[in-house]
Amino acid sequence: MEAIEEKEMMGGLCFLLNDPAFYEEALERTGCREMDFTGRPMKGWVFVDDSGMKTLEDLNYWIGLSIDYNKRAKSSKKKK
């Protein structure tokens, strides 16, 4: 299993494992919305509030989705 990075970002706690997958499907789940703190949505990022993680099954869904997508994710280009 790959390491999951836990970071305080954008006024909350984020768990990073490359980019998320199944973006549109994820947005249909309870408590999930497009990540947008600056007026410019962050493509591929979602925000899940407490209502989206009420049960262990909910939390396991989000973790599983991230881990599954990590196998398909492309590396971002390094800035010089």
C-alpha positions as CSV (number, residue, x, y, z in Angstrom):
1,M,0.0,0.0,0.0
2,E,1.3,3.5,-0.9
3,A,1.6,6.2,1.7
4,I,-1.2,8.5,2.2
5,E,-0.1,12.0,3.0
6,E,-2.2,13.9,5.6
7,K,-1.9,17.7,5.2
8,E,-3.6,20.8,6.6
9,M,-4.6,22.7,3.5
10,M,-7.3,25.3,2.6
11,G,-8.6,25.6,6.1
12,G,-9.1,21.8,6.6
13,L,-7.5,18.5,6.6
14,C,-6.7,16.8,3.3
15,F,-5.6,13.2,2.6
16,L,-3.5,13.1,-0.6
17,L,-2.8,10.1,-2.7
18,N,-2.3,11.7,-6.2
19,D,-5.5,13.0,-7.9
20,P,-9.0,11.7,-7.3
21,A,-10.9,9.7,-9.9
22,F,-14.5,9.3,-11.0
23,Y,-15.0,13.0,-10.4
24,E,-18.6,13.3,-11.7
25,E,-19.7,10.1,-9.9
26,A,-18.1,11.3,-6.6
27,L,-20.0,14.7,-6.9
28,E,-23.3,12.8,-6.8
29,R,-22.6,11.4,-3.3
30,T,-24.0,12.9,-0.2
31,G,-21.7,15.6,1.3
32,C,-19.5,15.9,-1.7
33,R,-19.0,19.1,-3.7
34,E,-16.6,20.6,-6.2
35,M,-13.5,22.0,-4.5
36,D,-13.6,25.8,-5.0
37,F,-12.2,28.2,-2.5
38,T,-10.9,30.8,-4.8
39,G,-13.7,31.1,-7.4
40,R,-11.7,28.8,-9.7
41,P,-12.8,25.2,-9.3
42,M,-9.9,22.7,-8.8
43,K,-10.5,20.0,-11.5
44,G,-10.3,16.6,-10.0
45,W,-10.6,17.7,-6.4
46,V,-13.7,17.3,-4.3
47,F,-14.6,18.5,-0.8
48,V,-16.5,16.0,1.4
49,D,-18.2,17.4,4.5
50,D,-19.2,15.5,7.6
51,S,-22.5,14.4,6.1
52,G,-20.5,12.4,3.5
53,M,-18.6,10.5,6.2
54,K,-21.2,9.5,8.7
55,T,-20.4,5.8,8.7
56,L,-17.3,3.7,8.4
57,E,-18.7,2.5,5.1
58,D,-18.7,6.1,3.8
59,L,-15.1,6.7,4.9
60,N,-14.0,3.4,3.4
61,Y,-15.6,4.5,0.1
62,W,-13.6,7.7,-0.1
63,I,-10.3,6.0,0.9
64,G,-11.0,3.1,-1.6
65,L,-11.8,5.6,-4.4
66,S,-8.5,7.4,-3.8
67,I,-6.4,4.3,-3.7
68,D,-8.1,2.8,-6.7
69,Y,-7.5,5.9,-8.8
70,N,-3.9,6.2,-7.7
71,K,-3.1,3.1,-9.9
72,R,-4.2,5.1,-13.0
73,A,-3.0,8.6,-12.1
74,K,-0.5,10.4,-14.2
75,S,2.3,12.3,-12.6
76,S,2.1,16.1,-12.8
77,K,4.8,17.9,-14.7
78,K,7.5,19.3,-12.3
79,K,7.8,23.1,-12.3
80,K,11.3,24.4,-12.8
